[in-house]
Amino acid sequence: LAHVNALGGCPCVERLDLSFCGDVMDASALAGCPFLHTLDLSNTGVSDVSAFAGCATLHTLNLSCCDVDDVSPLAGCVALHTLNLSFCDVDDVSALAGCAALHTLNLSYCDRLTDASALAGCATLRKLNLNFCKRVTDVSAFAGGHVTLLLAESGVTDVSAL
């Protein structure tokens, strides 16, 4: 499978798993699916998520092992609850603090990420996976919050502020 254009705008598509479809480079047509709830694009060639900026129904998005480096368009996904960006090239996640429904965020193995403190202001965030984010060294912004932090093999060495 290489092209998903035929699915664009299809009202019957609510859940779609395209994981390991390495030939899929552009999934922008799927943004036109009015009831798209769950989308798995892990291990595909997708790198641009700008088409998903206004997906009002998107609840779960898996972009693990994709070449995504800019997640700012996802700030407009008002229903986004679960986002997997593990193994992505993300270095700035501050825009995700605007995701009003974001509950679970996986940033494990995001080697370019140095700071996740902007997410401390995300009132709905309950689970943040920073495992193997070796350049993230400070999580003190999450002190006193209600976020479960996963920090195995991260760059965080001092958790006394938590």
PyMOL commands that set and color helices and strands:
alter all, ss='L'
color gray80, all
select helices_A, chain A and resi 5-7+28-32+50-52+72-76+94-98+117-121+140-142
alter helices_A, ss='H'
color red, helices_A
select strands_A, chain A and resi 15-17+38-40+60-62+82-84+104-106+127-129+148-150
alter strands_A, ss='S'
color yellow, strands_A
deselect
rebuild
show_as cartoon
